[in-house]
Amino acid sequence: MNAAEAPVAQGGGPVRPSGLLDVLGVASVVLDAEGRIVLWSPQAEELFGYSAQEALGEYAARLMVHEQHIQLVGKLFADVMRTGQSWAGAFPVRIKDGGTRLVEFRNMRLLDDQGDVYALGLAADRSTVRRLEQDVALSERIVNQSPIGLAVLDTELRYVSVNPALAKINGVPAADHVGRTVPEVLPLVDAGTLEGAARRVLETGEPFVDRTTVGRTPADPDEDRTWSVSLYRLEDAMGTVLGVAASIVDITEQHRAGVEAETARRRLAVIADASARIGTTLELDRTARELADVAVPELADVAAVDLLDAVVEGRRSTLGPSEPAVIRALAVRAEDGEDALQAADPPGQLVRYAPDRLITECVRTGRPVVVPQVKDEHLPRIARSPESAVLLGRAGVHSYLAVPLIARGEVLGALDLKRTRNPAPFGEDDLLLARELAARAAVQIDNARWYQNARNTALTLQRSLLPGHPPVTTGLEVASRYQPAGATTEVGGDWFDVIPLEGGRTALVVGDVMGSGINAAATMGRLRTATTTLASLGLDPAVLLEHLDKIASGLDHSIATCVYAVHDPRLRQCRIANAGHLPPARVRVGHPPELLDLPTGVPLGVGGVPFSTTTVDFAPGDELVFYTDGLVETRSHSLDERLDFLLSLLDDPARPLEEACDLLLRTLHHPDNHDDVALLMARAQELP
């Protein structure tokens, strides 16, 4: 048969042959009515070993059957020829090399157009047939009894067959799959992705292995299931593409366990991150911002940290059922949500929340409040005002969670969380994580608020002990600055003073009590008071420092440095004594700025070491600059470098003192130095 005579498929194209017969190696033999061989196929030659020339015309029984079986074979042949009924079975056949091969036969009678009768024998090696039967039986048993869902799709990606496991997974009878596509059978599965993968497998032959997909089937229409899908191209022995084989394994439980493990890992990571990021300082507002930054976006799209105002002020607060909550907003963070930010309370603002508000309920009861699915009727109870409720609705808030901030048994406020972009509602895992964050942060916030209260007290005390404005004195123009330590550091004991004395003289004092906090501020106040009292006695600066040294020794071993100077405008001199303090700078017209060369002395409170007084010229137009170490010290520069820098800034004796103070403080005070700064500048003037 030539190509033009080749059979065609229903669609008009030629049909490629199956390779199954080639695997079996089926041989064809035709015998005439006498039992002679008249046709002999190449497969017969391969199976039995005889060439066509050797076999044609020979009696088949004599050529291929052992003598002891000739009578039986003759009877079987005669029965087929007489009755026309086919015979099938296995029979030992003698092959050319003298051996015997067990051959599977199918014998049938043929009749030609002349009425002559022939016998057709189809034969295959019995072991080959058995092996193929075993393979088919094994495949069928595996397919039908496998717990893995198996399917065969044709080249049009329509189901050809499915096994019982897949029918159960899909919730659709096996017969209802056949002839239909995946989207037709499973409309709630992402069939587009699967079909795209199957087409690539058909085109390339590269398998699509162990890919995860999620969806719902008629077997479980109310819950998402997760499957591992693998696709393989099917080909016959001739390389003809038959379709795609699919294996589907339900891994929902494993997937859920993995998700839970990942959630737990993420929760631990967030908690570890929170431990590192929250409470880096004792600044209350910063600690609140750190909590909000950790919560967004890991836990929520919008986070606010709110404290009860009474708590911020250092008072305990308990709310009755009908009492509103006065909330001070400390921090807010939103992930790309302008409306959500506008709806939130601005940091620093005091807001009164009515008793029916959810955040009020949270801080009153000390228990979390969760609204997994926020509806329109919930928004007024979440927002501070009707306008804010509209903004929250516009922002797409769909889930809400508030957890109390509790430290040492006291409710401080609440961590307020909302979701807008994250489609998942707040669940139990989110609540656990939020409570853990709130518990850790609450301790840091409580520490920060108590520290801030203590610092505010110390700062108030210190400011009350310092002069408000230097008094007007004879022959001197004076300017001063005091800058307390940063919010993360306790207030120190730096001070300055300008004390009018008899005879038109003026005492100038700058000191620094070692230590910080209320104790340092109180010690500073006592030393300042003692200095003012002693100065009124007109004592020599060295003698005055000796008295201060004795007073400091009696103040619980307090140590302080101090520079005490007395300006006499008539003598145009300053008499100065130093108790372990940095030397003052002098600026004179026509001369470079200089540090006064004074005996350093020992700090006040050390005791037993005498002080000395140095007299320096101080003519009209000259300036003296007194300062504490917080102005010049840094961690990254030597003190000599910083003092040289100070002198370089004193390059203009005509600069107004107020401007000069601002310049020094702005330029020299380093952000890394969290110490107090006291600065006092004095310029001598002509007497009237």
C-alpha positions as CSV (number, residue, x, y, z in Angstrom):
1,M,0.0,0.0,0.0
2,N,1.5,3.3,-1.1
3,A,1.1,6.7,0.6
4,A,-1.9,7.5,-1.5
5,E,-3.6,4.4,-0.3
6,A,-2.8,4.9,3.4
7,P,-5.8,5.0,5.7
8,V,-7.0,8.4,6.8
9,A,-8.5,9.6,10.0
10,Q,-12.0,11.0,10.2
11,G,-10.7,14.5,10.0
12,G,-8.9,13.7,6.7
13,G,-5.3,13.2,7.9
14,P,-3.4,9.9,7.8
15,V,-3.4,7.8,10.9
16,R,0.0,6.8,12.2
17,P,0.3,3.0,13.0
18,S,0.3,1.8,16.6
19,G,3.5,0.3,17.9
20,L,1.8,-2.4,19.9
21,L,2.0,-5.0,17.1
22,D,5.6,-4.3,16.7
23,V,6.2,-4.9,20.4
24,L,4.4,-8.3,20.1
25,G,6.2,-9.2,16.8
26,V,3.0,-10.9,15.4
27,A,3.9,-13.4,12.7
28,S,1.4,-14.4,9.9
29,V,1.4,-17.8,8.2
30,V,-1.1,-19.1,5.6
31,L,-1.6,-22.8,4.9
32,D,-3.5,-24.4,2.0
33,A,-6.1,-27.1,2.5
34,E,-3.3,-29.7,2.5
35,G,-1.4,-28.0,5.2
36,R,1.4,-26.6,3.0
37,I,2.8,-23.1,3.7
38,V,1.8,-20.7,1.0
39,L,2.4,-17.3,2.7
40,W,5.2,-16.5,5.2
41,S,5.7,-13.1,6.7
42,P,9.0,-11.5,7.7
43,Q,7.9,-11.7,11.4
44,A,7.4,-15.5,10.9
45,E,11.0,-15.6,9.7
46,E,12.1,-13.7,12.8
47,L,10.0,-15.8,15.1
48,F,10.7,-19.3,13.8
49,G,14.1,-18.8,12.1
50,Y,13.1,-20.2,8.6
51,S,13.4,-17.9,5.6
52,A,10.5,-17.7,3.2
53,Q,12.4,-19.8,0.6
54,E,12.8,-22.5,3.3
55,A,9.3,-22.5,4.5
56,L,7.1,-21.9,1.4
57,G,5.7,-25.2,0.0
58,E,6.6,-27.2,3.0
59,Y,4.1,-28.9,5.3
60,A,3.9,-26.8,8.3
61,A,3.5,-29.7,10.7
62,R,6.6,-31.4,9.4
63,L,8.6,-28.2,9.5
64,M,7.5,-26.8,12.8
65,V,6.0,-29.5,15.0
66,H,7.7,-32.2,16.9
67,E,6.8,-35.8,15.8
68,Q,5.0,-36.6,19.0
69,H,2.6,-33.6,18.4
70,I,1.9,-34.1,14.7
71,Q,-1.3,-36.1,15.2
72,L,-2.7,-33.6,17.6
73,V,-1.8,-30.7,15.4
74,G,-3.4,-32.5,12.4
75,K,-6.6,-32.9,14.3
76,L,-6.7,-29.2,15.3
77,F,-6.0,-28.2,11.7
78,A,-8.7,-30.4,10.4
79,D,-11.3,-29.1,12.9
80,V,-10.6,-25.5,11.9
81,M,-10.8,-26.3,8.2
82,R,-14.0,-28.3,8.6
83,T,-15.9,-26.2,11.1
84,G,-14.6,-22.7,10.4
85,Q,-14.3,-22.1,14.2
86,S,-11.1,-20.4,15.2
87,W,-8.7,-22.0,17.7
88,A,-6.4,-20.2,20.1
89,G,-3.8,-21.4,22.4
90,A,-0.1,-21.9,23.2
91,F,1.9,-24.6,21.5
92,P,5.6,-25.6,21.5
93,V,7.0,-25.0,18.0
94,R,10.3,-26.3,16.7
95,I,12.5,-23.6,15.3
96,K,15.3,-23.7,12.8
97,D,18.2,-24.0,15.3
98,G,16.6,-27.2,16.7
99,G,15.2,-25.7,19.8
100,T,11.6,-25.3,20.9
101,R,9.7,-22.0,21.5
102,L,6.3,-21.7,23.2
103,V,4.2,-19.7,20.8
104,E,0.8,-18.1,21.3
105,F,-1.4,-19.0,18.2
106,R,-4.7,-17.6,16.8
107,N,-5.8,-19.9,13.9
108,M,-8.8,-19.2,11.6
109,R,-10.2,-20.5,8.3
110,L,-10.0,-18.3,5.2
111,L,-12.1,-18.6,2.0
112,D,-11.1,-17.0,-1.3
113,D,-13.3,-15.9,-4.2
114,Q,-12.8,-19.3,-5.9
115,G,-14.1,-21.2,-2.9
116,D,-10.8,-22.5,-1.9
117,V,-10.1,-22.9,1.8
118,Y,-7.0,-21.7,3.6
119,A,-5.8,-21.5,7.2
120,L,-4.4,-18.3,8.7
121,G,-2.2,-18.5,11.7
122,L,-1.2,-15.5,13.8
123,A,1.6,-16.2,16.2
124,A,3.6,-14.4,18.9
125,D,6.2,-15.5,21.3
126,R,4.3,-16.6,24.5
127,S,6.8,-14.9,26.9
128,T,6.4,-11.6,25.1
129,V,2.6,-11.9,25.2
130,R,2.7,-12.8,28.9
131,R,5.0,-9.9,29.7
132,L,2.7,-7.5,27.9
133,E,-0.3,-8.9,29.7
134,Q,1.4,-8.6,33.1
135,D,2.3,-5.0,32.3
136,V,-1.2,-4.2,31.3
137,A,-2.6,-5.9,34.4
138,L,-0.1,-4.2,36.6
139,S,-0.9,-0.8,35.1
140,E,-4.6,-1.4,35.4
141,R,-4.3,-2.5,39.0
142,I,-2.1,0.4,39.9
143,V,-4.3,2.9,38.2
144,N,-7.6,1.6,39.7
145,Q,-6.3,1.1,43.2
146,S,-3.8,3.9,43.6
147,P,-4.6,6.6,46.2
148,I,-3.2,9.1,43.8
149,G,-5.6,10.7,41.3
150,L,-4.6,9.7,37.8
151,A,-6.0,10.9,34.5
152,V,-5.3,10.7,30.8
153,L,-6.1,13.6,28.6
154,D,-6.0,13.5,24.8
155,T,-4.2,16.0,22.6
156,E,-7.3,18.3,22.8
157,L,-6.9,18.1,26.6
158,R,-10.2,16.3,27.1
159,Y,-10.4,13.5,29.6
160,V,-10.0,10.0,28.2
161,S,-10.0,8.2,31.5
162,V,-9.7,8.8,35.2
163,N,-9.1,6.4,38.0
164,P,-11.4,6.0,41.1
165,A,-9.1,8.1,43.3
166,L,-9.4,11.2,41.0
167,A,-13.2,10.7,40.6
168,K,-13.3,10.8,44.5
169,I,-11.0,13.9,44.7
170,N,-13.1,15.8,42.1
171,G,-16.4,14.5,43.4
172,V,-17.5,13.7,39.8
173,P,-18.1,10.1,38.5
174,A,-15.4,8.8,36.2
175,A,-17.8,8.5,33.3
176,D,-18.8,12.2,33.6
177,H,-15.2,13.2,33.0
178,V,-14.7,11.5,29.6
179,G,-14.9,13.8,26.6
180,R,-14.9,17.0,28.8
181,T,-12.1,19.5,29.6
182,V,-10.8,20.4,33.0
183,P,-12.7,23.7,33.2
184,E,-15.9,21.9,32.2
185,V,-15.5,19.4,35.0
186,L,-13.9,21.7,37.6
187,P,-15.0,25.3,37.2
188,L,-13.7,26.4,40.6
189,V,-10.1,25.4,39.9
190,D,-7.5,27.6,38.2
191,A,-7.9,25.5,35.1
192,G,-6.3,28.1,32.8
193,T,-2.9,27.7,34.4
194,L,-3.2,23.9,34.3
195,E,-4.3,23.8,30.7
196,G,-1.4,26.2,29.8
197,A,1.0,23.8,31.5
198,A,-0.5,20.8,29.7
199,R,-0.1,22.4,26.3
200,R,3.5,23.2,27.0
201,V,4.0,19.5,28.0
202,L,2.4,18.4,24.8
203,E,4.6,20.8,22.8
204,T,7.9,20.3,24.5
205,G,7.7,16.9,26.2
206,E,9.2,18.4,29.3
207,P,7.2,17.2,32.4
208,F,5.4,19.6,34.7
209,V,6.3,18.1,38.1
210,D,5.0,18.6,41.6
211,R,3.3,22.0,41.1
212,T,0.9,23.2,43.7
213,T,-2.6,24.5,42.9
214,V,-5.5,25.5,45.1
215,G,-9.2,25.4,44.4
216,R,-12.5,23.8,45.2
217,T,-14.2,20.8,43.7
218,P,-17.7,19.3,43.9
219,A,-16.3,16.9,46.5
220,D,-15.7,19.9,48.9
221,P,-17.3,23.0,47.4
222,D,-17.1,25.1,50.6
223,E,-13.4,24.8,51.4
224,D,-10.2,25.4,49.5
225,R,-8.1,22.3,48.8
226,T,-4.5,22.1,47.8
227,W,-3.1,19.6,45.3
228,S,0.3,18.7,43.9
229,V,-0.1,18.2,40.2
230,S,2.3,16.5,37.8
231,L,1.9,16.3,34.0
232,Y,3.7,14.0,31.5
233,R,3.5,13.6,27.8
234,L,2.3,10.2,26.6
235,E,3.8,8.6,23.4
236,D,3.5,5.2,21.8
237,A,6.4,3.0,20.7
238,M,6.5,4.9,17.4
239,G,6.8,8.3,19.1
240,T,3.3,9.4,18.3
241,V,2.0,11.8,20.9
242,L,-1.1,10.3,22.5
243,G,-1.9,13.0,25.1
244,V,-1.0,13.9,28.7
245,A,-1.0,11.8,31.8
246,A,-1.8,13.7,35.0
247,S,-1.2,12.7,38.6
248,I,-2.9,14.6,41.4
249,V,-2.1,14.3,45.1
250,D,-4.2,16.0,47.7
251,I,-1.7,17.8,50.0
252,T,-4.2,20.0,51.8
253,E,-3.2,18.8,55.3
254,Q,0.5,19.1,54.5
255,H,0.0,22.5,53.0
256,R,-1.9,23.7,56.1
257,A,0.8,22.3,58.3
258,G,3.3,24.1,56.2
259,V,1.3,27.3,56.4
260,E,1.0,27.0,60.1
261,A,4.7,26.3,60.4
262,E,5.5,29.3,58.2
263,T,3.1,31.4,60.3
264,A,4.8,30.3,63.5
265,R,8.2,31.1,61.9
266,R,7.0,34.5,60.8
267,R,5.5,35.2,64.2
268,L,8.8,34.3,65.9
269,A,10.7,36.5,63.4
270,V,8.4,39.4,64.1
271,I,8.8,38.9,67.8
272,A,12.5,38.8,67.5
273,D,12.4,41.9,65.3
274,A,10.3,43.6,67.9
275,S,12.7,42.7,70.7
276,A,15.5,44.3,68.7
277,R,13.6,47.4,67.5
278,I,11.2,48.4,70.3
279,G,12.7,50.2,73.3
280,T,16.0,51.3,71.8
281,T,15.6,54.5,73.8
282,L,13.7,55.7,76.8
283,E,11.8,58.2,74.6
284,L,8.1,57.6,74.9
285,D,7.1,58.8,71.4
286,R,9.9,56.9,69.7
287,T,9.1,53.7,71.5
288,A,5.5,54.0,70.3
289,R,6.7,54.6,66.7
290,E,8.9,51.6,66.9
291,L,5.9,49.4,67.9
292,A,3.8,50.8,65.0
293,D,6.7,50.3,62.6
294,V,7.0,46.6,63.6
295,A,3.2,46.1,63.3
296,V,3.1,47.5,59.7
297,P,3.1,45.7,57.3
298,E,3.8,42.4,59.0
299,L,0.6,42.3,61.0
300,A,-1.6,45.2,59.8
301,D,-1.9,47.8,57.1
302,V,-2.7,50.6,59.6
303,A,-1.4,50.7,63.2
304,A,-1.9,53.3,65.9
305,V,-0.4,53.3,69.4
306,D,-2.6,55.2,71.9
307,L,-2.2,55.8,75.6
308,L,-4.6,56.9,78.2
309,D,-3.8,60.5,79.0
310,A,-3.9,59.9,82.7
311,V,-1.2,57.2,82.2
312,V,1.0,59.6,80.3
313,E,0.7,62.1,83.1
314,G,1.8,59.5,85.6
315,R,-1.6,58.7,87.2
316,R,-3.4,55.4,87.3
317,S,-6.6,55.3,85.3
318,T,-9.7,53.0,85.7
319,L,-12.7,53.6,83.5
320,G,-16.3,52.9,84.6
321,P,-18.9,51.5,82.2
322,S,-20.2,54.9,81.3
323,E,-17.0,56.8,81.2
324,P,-15.3,58.0,78.0
325,A,-11.6,57.2,77.4
326,V,-9.3,60.3,77.0
327,I,-6.7,59.0,74.7
328,R,-3.4,60.6,73.7
329,A,-2.2,59.3,70.3
330,L,1.5,58.6,70.3
331,A,2.2,57.0,66.9
332,V,0.4,56.0,63.7
333,R,1.7,54.1,60.7
334,A,-0.2,53.3,57.5
335,E,0.9,51.3,54.4
336,D,0.1,53.6,51.5
337,G,-3.2,54.7,52.9
338,E,-3.9,58.5,52.8
339,D,-7.5,58.1,53.9
340,A,-6.5,55.8,56.7
341,L,-3.9,58.2,57.9
342,Q,-6.4,61.1,57.9
343,A,-8.9,59.0,59.9
344,A,-6.3,58.2,62.5
345,D,-5.6,60.5,65.5
346,P,-2.6,62.7,64.8
347,P,0.3,61.9,67.2
348,G,0.3,64.2,70.3
349,Q,-3.5,64.9,70.0
350,L,-5.9,64.3,72.8
351,V,-9.1,62.6,71.8
352,R,-12.1,61.7,73.8
353,Y,-13.6,58.3,72.8
354,A,-17.2,57.7,73.9
355,P,-18.0,54.7,76.1
356,D,-19.4,52.7,73.2
357,R,-16.2,52.9,71.1
358,L,-14.3,49.7,70.6
359,I,-11.0,51.2,71.8
360,T,-12.7,52.4,75.0
361,E,-14.0,48.8,75.5
362,C,-10.5,47.5,75.0
363,V,-8.8,49.8,77.6
364,R,-11.7,49.5,80.0
365,T,-11.8,45.7,80.1
366,G,-8.1,45.0,79.4
367,R,-9.2,42.5,76.8
368,P,-8.7,42.4,73.0
369,V,-11.5,43.4,70.7
370,V,-11.7,41.7,67.3
371,V,-14.0,42.4,64.4
372,P,-12.9,39.9,61.7
373,Q,-15.3,41.3,59.1
374,V,-15.9,45.0,59.4
375,K,-19.3,46.1,58.2
376,D,-20.7,49.6,57.8
377,E,-22.4,49.5,61.2
378,H,-19.0,48.8,62.8
379,L,-17.2,51.9,61.5
380,P,-18.8,54.4,63.8
381,R,-17.6,52.3,66.8
382,I,-14.0,52.2,65.4
383,A,-13.6,55.8,64.3
384,R,-13.3,58.9,66.5
385,S,-15.9,60.8,64.6
386,P,-18.5,60.4,61.8
387,E,-16.0,62.0,59.4
388,S,-13.3,59.5,60.3
389,A,-15.8,56.7,59.9
390,V,-16.4,57.8,56.3
391,L,-12.6,57.9,55.7
392,L,-12.1,54.4,57.1
393,G,-14.8,53.1,54.8
394,R,-13.2,54.8,51.8
395,A,-9.8,53.4,52.8
396,G,-11.3,49.9,52.6
397,V,-10.9,48.8,56.3
398,H,-12.4,45.3,56.4
399,S,-10.9,43.8,59.6
400,Y,-10.1,45.4,63.0
401,L,-8.2,44.4,66.0
402,A,-7.4,46.3,69.2
403,V,-5.2,44.8,72.0
404,P,-4.5,46.4,75.3
405,L,-1.0,47.6,76.4
406,I,-0.7,46.2,79.9
407,A,2.4,46.5,82.0
408,R,2.8,45.6,85.7
409,G,-1.0,45.0,85.9
410,E,-1.9,48.4,84.6
411,V,-3.7,49.1,81.3
412,L,-1.7,51.8,79.6
413,G,-3.5,52.1,76.3
414,A,-4.1,50.1,73.2
415,L,-2.5,48.9,70.0
416,D,-5.0,49.6,67.3
417,L,-4.8,47.6,64.1
418,K,-6.7,47.7,60.8
419,R,-6.4,45.8,57.5
420,T,-7.1,47.4,54.1
421,R,-4.8,45.9,51.5
422,N,-4.3,42.5,53.1
423,P,-7.4,40.6,52.2
424,A,-7.3,38.1,55.1
425,P,-9.3,38.9,58.2
426,F,-7.6,39.0,61.6
427,G,-7.5,35.4,63.0
428,E,-6.3,33.6,66.1
429,D,-2.7,33.6,64.9
430,D,-2.8,37.4,64.4
431,L,-4.4,37.9,67.8
432,L,-1.6,35.8,69.4
433,L,1.1,37.8,67.6
434,A,-0.6,41.2,68.4
435,R,-0.9,40.3,72.1
436,E,2.8,39.2,72.2
437,L,3.9,42.5,70.6
438,A,1.7,44.5,72.8
439,A,3.0,42.7,76.0
440,R,6.6,43.3,75.0
441,A,6.1,46.9,73.9
442,A,4.0,47.8,77.0
443,V,6.9,47.1,79.3
444,Q,9.1,49.4,77.2
445,I,6.5,52.0,77.0
446,D,5.9,51.9,80.7
447,N,9.6,52.3,81.3
448,A,9.7,55.2,78.9
449,R,6.8,57.0,80.5
450,W,8.1,56.7,84.0
451,Y,11.6,57.8,82.9
452,Q,10.0,60.7,81.0
453,N,8.0,61.7,84.1
454,A,11.2,61.5,86.2
455,R,13.2,63.4,83.6
456,N,10.5,66.1,83.4
457,T,10.6,66.4,87.1
458,A,14.4,66.8,87.1
459,L,14.3,69.2,84.3
460,T,11.6,71.3,86.0
461,L,13.7,71.3,89.1
462,Q,16.9,72.2,87.3
463,R,15.3,75.0,85.3
464,S,13.8,76.4,88.5
465,L,17.3,76.5,90.0
466,L,18.9,78.3,87.0
467,P,18.6,82.1,86.5
468,G,16.0,83.0,84.0
469,H,17.9,86.0,82.5
470,P,21.3,87.1,83.6
471,P,21.0,90.4,85.6
472,V,22.2,93.7,84.2
473,T,25.6,94.3,85.8
474,T,28.1,97.1,85.8
475,G,30.6,97.0,82.9
476,L,29.5,93.7,81.4
477,E,27.2,92.5,78.6
478,V,26.2,88.9,79.3
479,A,24.4,86.2,77.2
480,S,23.8,82.6,78.2
481,R,22.3,79.3,77.0
482,Y,21.3,76.1,78.7
483,Q,20.4,73.0,76.7
484,P,19.2,70.0,78.6
485,A,20.3,66.5,77.6
486,G,18.3,64.8,74.9
487,A,15.1,62.9,75.6
488,T,17.0,59.6,75.8
489,T,19.3,60.8,78.5
490,E,18.7,61.9,82.1
491,V,19.0,65.6,82.9
492,G,22.5,66.5,84.2
493,G,23.7,69.0,86.8
494,D,25.2,71.8,84.6
495,W,24.6,75.3,85.8
496,F,25.8,78.9,85.3
497,D,25.2,82.1,87.2
498,V,25.8,85.8,87.1
499,I,26.0,87.4,90.5
500,P,26.2,91.2,91.1
501,L,28.7,92.1,93.8
502,E,29.5,95.2,95.8
503,G,31.7,97.9,94.1
504,G,30.3,97.2,90.6
505,R,32.0,93.8,90.4
506,T,30.3,90.7,89.0
507,A,30.9,87.0,89.7
508,L,30.6,84.7,86.7
509,V,30.1,81.0,87.5
510,V,29.8,77.8,85.4
511,G,29.7,74.3,86.9
512,D,28.9,70.7,86.2
513,V,27.8,68.2,88.8
514,M,28.8,64.7,87.9
515,G,25.9,62.3,87.5
516,S,22.4,62.9,86.3
517,G,18.8,63.0,87.3
518,I,17.1,64.5,90.2
519,N,20.0,64.0,92.6
520,A,22.4,65.9,90.2
521,A,19.8,68.7,89.8
522,A,19.3,68.9,93.5
523,T,23.1,69.0,94.2
524,M,23.5,71.6,91.5
525,G,20.8,73.8,93.2
526,R,22.6,73.5,96.6
527,L,26.0,74.4,95.2
528,R,24.5,77.3,93.3
529,T,22.8,78.6,96.4
530,A,26.0,78.2,98.4
531,T,28.0,79.9,95.7
532,T,25.6,82.9,95.7
533,T,25.9,83.1,99.5
534,L,29.6,82.9,99.6
535,A,30.0,85.3,96.7
536,S,28.2,88.0,98.7
537,L,30.9,87.8,101.3
538,G,33.4,89.1,98.7
539,L,35.7,86.1,99.1
540,D,38.7,85.5,96.9
541,P,37.8,83.0,94.1
542,A,40.2,80.3,95.5
543,V,38.9,80.7,99.0
544,L,35.3,80.5,97.8
545,L,36.1,77.2,95.9
546,E,37.6,75.8,99.2
547,H,34.4,76.5,101.0
548,L,32.4,74.9,98.1
549,D,34.7,71.9,98.2
550,K,33.8,71.3,101.9
551,I,30.1,71.7,101.1
552,A,30.3,69.3,98.2
553,S,32.2,66.7,100.4
554,G,29.2,66.7,102.7
555,L,26.7,66.1,99.9
556,D,26.8,62.3,99.8
557,H,30.2,62.3,98.1
558,S,29.0,64.6,95.3
559,I,31.7,65.7,92.8
560,A,31.4,68.8,90.6
561,T,33.7,70.9,88.5
562,C,33.5,74.7,88.6
563,V,35.0,77.9,87.3
564,Y,34.5,81.0,89.4
565,A,35.5,84.4,88.1
566,V,35.2,87.9,89.6
567,H,35.2,90.8,87.1
568,D,36.3,94.2,88.3
569,P,35.5,96.8,85.6
570,R,37.6,99.6,87.3
571,L,40.7,97.5,87.4
572,R,39.8,95.9,84.0
573,Q,40.7,92.5,85.4
574,C,39.2,89.1,86.1
575,R,40.3,87.0,89.0
576,I,39.6,83.4,88.2
577,A,39.9,80.1,90.1
578,N,39.3,76.6,88.5
579,A,38.1,73.4,90.2
580,G,38.8,70.7,87.6
581,H,36.8,72.5,84.9
582,L,37.6,73.2,81.2
583,P,39.4,76.5,80.8
584,P,37.5,79.6,79.7
585,A,38.3,81.2,76.3
586,R,39.3,84.8,76.0
587,V,38.7,86.9,72.9
588,R,40.5,90.3,72.6
589,V,40.4,92.7,69.7
590,G,43.6,92.4,67.6
591,H,44.6,89.1,69.2
592,P,43.7,85.5,68.3
593,P,41.2,83.7,70.6
594,E,42.9,81.8,73.4
595,L,42.2,79.4,76.2
596,L,43.2,80.9,79.5
597,D,46.2,79.2,81.1
598,L,44.8,78.5,84.6
599,P,45.8,75.9,87.2
600,T,43.3,73.2,86.6
601,G,42.7,72.3,90.3
602,V,40.7,69.3,91.5
603,P,36.9,68.9,91.3
604,L,34.8,70.0,94.3
605,G,34.2,67.2,96.8
606,V,37.6,65.7,96.5
607,G,38.9,67.7,99.4
608,G,42.4,68.4,100.8
609,V,43.8,70.2,97.8
610,P,44.2,74.0,97.8
611,F,42.9,76.1,94.9
612,S,44.7,79.1,93.4
613,T,43.5,82.4,91.9
614,T,44.8,83.8,88.6
615,T,44.4,87.4,87.5
616,V,43.9,88.1,83.8
617,D,43.4,91.3,81.9
618,F,39.9,92.0,80.7
619,A,39.5,95.3,79.0
620,P,36.4,96.8,77.3
621,G,35.6,94.8,74.2
622,D,37.2,91.6,75.5
623,E,35.1,88.5,75.8
624,L,35.2,85.5,78.2
625,V,33.5,82.3,77.2
626,F,32.6,79.8,79.9
627,Y,31.1,76.4,79.0
628,T,30.6,72.8,80.2
629,D,32.0,69.8,78.6
630,G,28.7,68.9,76.8
631,L,29.4,71.7,74.3
632,V,32.8,70.3,73.1
633,E,33.1,66.6,73.9
634,T,32.4,64.0,71.3
635,R,33.1,60.3,70.9
636,S,35.0,60.7,67.6
637,H,37.3,63.7,68.2
638,S,40.0,64.5,70.7
639,L,39.3,67.2,73.2
640,D,42.2,69.3,71.8
641,E,40.6,69.2,68.3
642,R,37.3,70.3,69.7
643,L,38.8,73.1,71.7
644,D,40.6,74.4,68.7
645,F,37.3,74.3,66.8
646,L,35.8,76.4,69.6
647,L,38.5,79.0,69.2
648,S,38.1,79.1,65.4
649,L,34.4,80.0,65.9
650,L,35.3,83.0,68.1
651,D,36.8,84.9,65.1
652,D,34.6,88.0,65.3
653,P,34.8,90.0,68.5
654,A,32.1,92.3,67.2
655,R,29.5,89.6,66.7
656,P,26.5,90.1,69.0
657,L,26.8,87.8,72.0
658,E,23.3,86.3,71.5
659,E,24.3,85.4,67.9
660,A,27.6,84.1,69.1
661,C,25.9,81.8,71.7
662,D,23.6,80.4,69.0
663,L,26.5,79.8,66.7
664,L,28.5,77.9,69.3
665,L,25.6,75.8,70.4
666,R,24.4,75.1,66.9
667,T,27.9,74.2,65.5
668,L,29.6,72.6,68.4
669,H,27.0,70.5,70.2
670,H,27.3,67.1,68.6
671,P,24.2,64.9,68.2
672,D,26.1,61.9,69.6
673,N,26.8,63.8,72.9
674,H,23.7,63.5,75.1
675,D,25.1,65.6,77.9
676,D,23.7,68.9,79.2
677,V,25.3,72.2,77.9
678,A,25.7,75.4,79.9
679,L,27.2,78.3,78.0
680,L,28.0,81.8,79.4
681,M,29.5,84.6,77.4
682,A,30.6,88.0,78.9
683,R,31.9,91.1,77.1
684,A,33.5,93.9,79.0
685,Q,32.1,97.4,78.4
686,E,33.3,100.9,79.1
687,L,32.1,102.4,82.4
688,P,29.8,105.4,82.0
